[in-house]
């Protein structure tokens, strides 16, 4: 296509110039007509080829749009069309890729949700049928146990709602200037009793010379970032044995701030590190939905930050949430 365009822009003017020169310098009418004819025919051929390839690209785009509308998200428009259509084709193919990925995520999510809900629903149904048939006595203790299972499913559905809105880019963040140090101190305080009961040393510190109470201001949604810190500290406490240590460190630069949660637990095997952010992956003794780290990473990324893990098996794990000073809202 580029060769045809160059020929059209260079060859045709040269032939037309030759024809005009022939007409004004005394060439015979036949010679001038011949040169002019060659110029016109060349222009027609090249222009026709250019237009034909343009129509072909448009037809391909229309055909692929129809396939995409019918649910074939693997459809892509072939390249090689006119340069003017290349941005359109590129944008269309990127849109198709996102739709294909979204459809794959939707299918996986439905399969995972079905798997996670099937077991508790089966248990609840079996217990209720046993009570209705008189096999089990209807007691307050049994009803309360079933209510705990129902509450667990409600938490799962709430987590899925948060995850889906975050991944879809429609989570409504409410960023405002907050003191991240104070948020960390207040969040960790809720775990003090549990840590003391298990004789776990729970420490909050600052990476610099200043104390842990030094304000570190960042623009963020305090409720959502509080959820992230809560999840990281909770995971750290579950990872250590009684008598262990969990350290929460706040650090900052002129551009960003970080919260690192380090535990001295068993660590994570190298072949499992990449999977901890996947849906429904649970650590040992976890009673959650298996979505905590997935949601935490999505919430941090919604603020324009990152959530990373560093772990040495047998030594411990560090989870580091990095946030920009200025909020980058998703919605």
C-alpha positions as a printed Julia matrix, in Angstrom:
331×3 Matrix{Float64}:
   0.0     0.0     0.0
   2.81    2.4     0.84
   4.5     1.63   -2.5
   1.29    2.41   -4.37
   0.87    5.66   -2.49
   4.44    6.73   -3.28
   3.98    5.86   -6.95
   0.71    7.8    -7.05
   2.26   10.89   -5.52
   5.53   10.83   -7.51
   4.96    9.09  -10.84
   1.75   10.81  -11.86
   3.01   14.39  -11.39
   6.13   13.53  -13.36
   4.1    12.16  -16.28
   1.73   15.13  -16.22
   4.69   17.51  -16.19
   6.15   15.66  -19.16
   2.87   15.95  -21.05
   2.63   19.69  -20.42
   6.26   20.17  -21.38
   5.66   18.28  -24.62
   2.65   20.43  -25.41
   4.48   23.72  -24.94
   7.87   22.78  -26.43
   6.72   21.6   -29.8
   6.3    17.89  -29.41
   3.85   16.41  -31.84
   0.25   16.1   -30.74
   0.52   12.33  -30.83
   3.52   12.3   -28.45
   1.87   14.69  -26.03
  -1.35   12.69  -26.13
   0.56    9.46  -25.52
   2.37   10.83  -22.5
  -0.83   12.34  -21.15
  -2.69    9.05  -21.69
  -0.04    7.11  -19.81
  -0.29    9.6   -16.96
  -4.08    9.37  -16.8
  -4.12    5.57  -17.04
  -1.43    5.27  -14.35
  -3.33    7.6   -12.09
  -6.55    5.68  -12.7
  -4.98    2.3   -11.98
  -3.23    3.45   -8.84
  -6.24    5.37   -7.58
  -8.51    2.43   -8.33
  -6.22    0.11   -6.36
  -6.16    2.57   -3.49
  -9.95    2.91   -3.45
 -10.46   -0.86   -3.82
  -8.27   -1.63   -0.81
 -10.06    1.05    1.15
 -13.47   -0.47    0.35
 -12.16   -3.92    1.21
 -11.0    -2.71    4.64
 -14.38   -1.08    5.26
 -16.17   -4.29    4.22
 -13.94   -6.29    6.57
 -14.75   -3.87    9.37
 -18.49   -4.22    8.75
 -18.28   -8.01    8.6
 -16.22   -8.28   11.8
 -18.59   -5.88   13.57
 -21.44   -8.25   12.75
 -19.52  -11.23   14.13
 -18.7    -9.27   17.28
 -22.37   -8.32   17.72
 -23.26  -12.03   17.46
 -20.91  -12.87   20.34
 -17.78  -13.93   18.45
 -15.27  -11.92   20.52
 -12.31  -13.55   18.76
 -13.11  -11.65   15.54
 -10.43   -9.19   14.41
 -10.07   -6.86   11.4
  -7.1    -7.61    9.14
  -4.5    -4.92    8.66
  -3.04   -3.69    5.39
  -5.71   -1.12    4.57
  -5.25    2.56    3.75
  -3.16    4.51    6.28
  -6.19    6.65    7.14
  -8.08    3.56    8.37
  -5.26    2.07   10.43
  -6.15    3.99   13.65
  -9.78    2.88   13.3
  -8.79   -0.75   12.74
  -6.34   -0.64   15.67
  -8.94    0.84   18.03
 -11.55   -1.68   16.91
  -9.23   -4.64   17.48
  -8.27   -3.36   20.95
 -11.96   -3.02   21.8
 -12.54   -6.59   20.62
  -9.65   -7.82   22.78
 -11.11   -6.13   25.85
 -14.52   -7.62   25.15
 -12.99  -11.06   24.75
 -11.09  -10.7    28.02
 -14.2    -9.42   29.83
 -16.21  -12.36   28.54
 -13.53  -14.78   29.72
 -13.45  -13.14   33.16
 -17.25  -13.29   33.35
 -17.28  -17.01   32.54
 -14.57  -17.74   35.1
 -16.33  -15.66   37.73
 -19.64  -17.45   37.21
 -17.92  -20.82   37.45
 -16.05  -19.8    40.62
 -19.14  -18.33   42.26
 -21.15  -21.43   41.46
 -18.46  -23.58   43.03
 -18.15  -21.42   46.16
 -21.92  -21.19   46.76
 -22.82  -24.78   45.94
 -21.32  -26.33   49.09
 -22.92  -24.06   51.74
 -26.25  -24.09   49.91
 -26.19  -27.88   49.8
 -25.45  -28.02   53.53
 -28.2   -25.53   54.41
 -30.73  -27.33   52.25
 -29.82  -30.7    53.74
 -30.12  -29.42   57.3
 -33.47  -27.73   56.65
 -34.86  -30.85   54.97
 -33.67  -32.94   57.93
 -35.46  -30.59   60.32
 -38.61  -30.6    58.2
 -38.61  -34.43   58.11
 -38.01  -34.66   61.83
 -34.61  -36.28   61.45
 -32.94  -33.36   63.25
 -34.52  -31.41   66.08
 -35.34  -27.8    65.3
 -33.17  -25.96   67.8
 -31.94  -22.42   68.27
 -28.32  -23.61   68.14
 -28.82  -25.29   64.77
 -30.66  -22.28   63.33
 -27.88  -19.93   64.45
 -25.29  -22.19   62.84
 -27.19  -22.04   59.56
 -27.42  -18.25   59.89
 -23.62  -18.14   60.11
 -23.43  -19.98   56.79
 -25.91  -17.52   55.27
 -23.84  -14.58   56.56
 -20.78  -16.09   54.91
 -22.56  -16.21   51.57
 -23.68  -12.6    52.04
 -20.05  -11.55   52.6
 -19.08  -13.42   49.47
 -21.71  -11.61   47.43
 -20.62   -8.24   48.86
 -17.01   -9.03   47.96
 -18.01  -10.02   44.45
 -19.94   -6.78   44.02
 -16.9    -4.73   45.07
 -14.61   -6.75   42.82
 -16.87   -6.53   39.78
 -17.37   -2.75   40.06
 -13.64   -2.23   40.55
 -12.6    -4.39   37.6
 -15.27   -2.78   35.42
 -13.85    0.66   36.23
 -17.1     2.0    37.71
 -16.21    1.99   41.4
 -17.22    5.32   42.92
 -14.15    6.5    44.83
 -14.37    9.49   47.18
 -10.78   10.78   47.36
  -9.87   13.39   49.94
  -6.7    14.4    51.79
  -6.17   11.89   54.6
  -3.41   11.23   57.11
  -2.3     7.75   56.1
  -0.27    7.32   59.29
  -3.33    7.97   61.44
  -5.44    5.63   59.3
  -2.86    2.88   59.76
  -2.62    3.44   63.53
  -6.41    3.41   63.93
  -6.8     0.31   61.77
  -4.08   -1.64   63.56
  -5.61   -0.7    66.93
  -8.6    -2.9    66.13
  -6.3    -5.94   66.07
  -4.47   -5.22   69.35
  -6.66   -7.42   71.54
  -6.43  -10.42   69.2
  -2.67   -9.97   68.86
  -2.21   -9.72   72.65
  -4.32  -12.85   73.17
  -1.96  -14.78   70.92
   1.14  -13.02   72.28
   1.89  -11.56   68.82
   4.04   -8.44   68.65
   2.1    -5.98   66.46
   4.23   -2.95   65.61
   3.52    0.26   63.67
   6.53    2.26   62.52
   7.9     4.8    60.06
  10.78    4.18   57.68
  12.32    7.6    58.38
  13.7     9.22   61.49
  10.33   10.67   62.4
   7.92    8.8    64.65
   4.91    6.71   63.71
   2.6     9.61   64.59
   4.11   11.91   61.95
   1.34   12.85   59.44
   1.72   11.47   55.92
  -0.96   13.1    53.79
  -2.25   11.41   50.66
  -5.35   11.97   48.54
  -7.38    8.74   48.69
 -10.7     7.17   49.64
 -10.17    6.54   53.35
 -12.82    3.81   53.59
 -11.42    1.82   50.67
  -7.78    2.16   51.71
  -8.86    1.24   55.25
 -10.27   -1.99   53.8
  -6.91   -2.71   52.15
  -4.94   -2.12   55.36
  -7.42   -4.21   57.35
  -7.05   -7.1    54.96
  -3.24   -6.96   54.88
  -2.92   -6.82   58.68
  -5.5    -9.59   59.11
  -3.62  -11.79   56.66
  -0.35  -11.06   58.44
  -1.78  -12.11   61.8
  -3.17  -15.33   60.35
   0.2   -16.11   58.79
   2.15  -16.12   62.06
   2.1   -18.56   64.94
   1.43  -17.5    68.51
   4.35  -15.43   69.74
   5.16  -14.16   66.25
   5.64  -10.63   64.94
   3.78   -8.43   62.44
   5.24   -5.05   61.52
   3.37   -2.29   59.67
   5.63    0.4    58.19
   4.56    3.7    56.59
   7.04    5.4    54.28
   6.85    8.15   51.7
   8.55   10.14   48.97
   7.49   13.45   47.39
   5.49   11.46   44.79
   4.03    8.48   46.62
   3.49    6.72   49.94
   3.72    3.06   50.89
   2.3     0.8    53.59
   4.25   -2.42   54.12
   2.98   -5.28   56.28
   5.67   -7.82   57.18
   5.13  -11.05   59.09
   7.61  -13.68   60.28
   5.36  -16.58   59.36
   6.03  -19.59   57.17
   6.2   -17.55   53.96
   4.87  -18.54   50.56
   6.33  -21.17   48.26
   7.87  -19.6    45.13
   5.48  -21.47   42.84
   2.48  -20.09   44.76
   3.47  -16.42   45.0
   1.95  -15.42   41.66
  -1.37  -17.08   42.54
  -2.14  -15.28   45.81
  -3.97  -12.47   44.01
  -6.2   -14.9    42.11
  -9.85  -15.25   43.02
 -10.79  -17.73   45.77
  -7.19  -18.56   46.66
  -7.14  -18.97   50.45
  -4.27  -19.13   52.89
  -4.07  -21.5    55.79
  -6.86  -21.25   58.37
  -8.61  -18.61   56.26
 -12.32  -18.26   56.94
 -12.85  -15.56   54.3
 -14.1   -15.69   50.74
 -10.66  -15.97   49.15
 -11.22  -12.59   47.48
  -9.46  -10.34   50.01
  -6.16   -9.88   48.21
  -7.85   -9.74   44.81
 -10.08   -6.91   46.01
  -7.21   -5.17   47.82
  -5.08   -5.09   44.7
  -8.01   -3.83   42.63
  -8.7    -1.05   45.15
  -5.07    0.04   45.23
  -4.87    0.02   41.44
  -8.1     2.04   41.34
  -6.14    4.78   43.11
  -3.34    4.51   40.55
  -1.09    2.48   42.86
   0.31   -1.04   43.11
   0.12   -3.94   45.57
   3.12   -6.27   45.54
   4.25   -9.3    47.51
   7.72  -10.41   48.55
   8.11  -13.69   50.38
  10.83  -16.1    51.48
   9.58  -19.55   52.37
  10.31  -20.31   56.0
  11.12  -16.66   56.81
   8.06  -14.51   56.2
   6.11  -12.32   53.79
   5.89   -8.6    53.04
   2.89   -7.03   51.33
   3.54   -3.5    50.03
   0.78   -1.12   48.95
   2.09    1.91   47.06
  -0.18    4.93   46.45
   0.43    8.16   44.53
   0.21   11.37   46.54
  -2.48   12.66   44.17
  -5.52   10.5    43.52
  -6.08    9.09   40.02
  -9.78    8.36   40.03
 -11.23    5.48   38.03
 -14.69    6.95   37.7
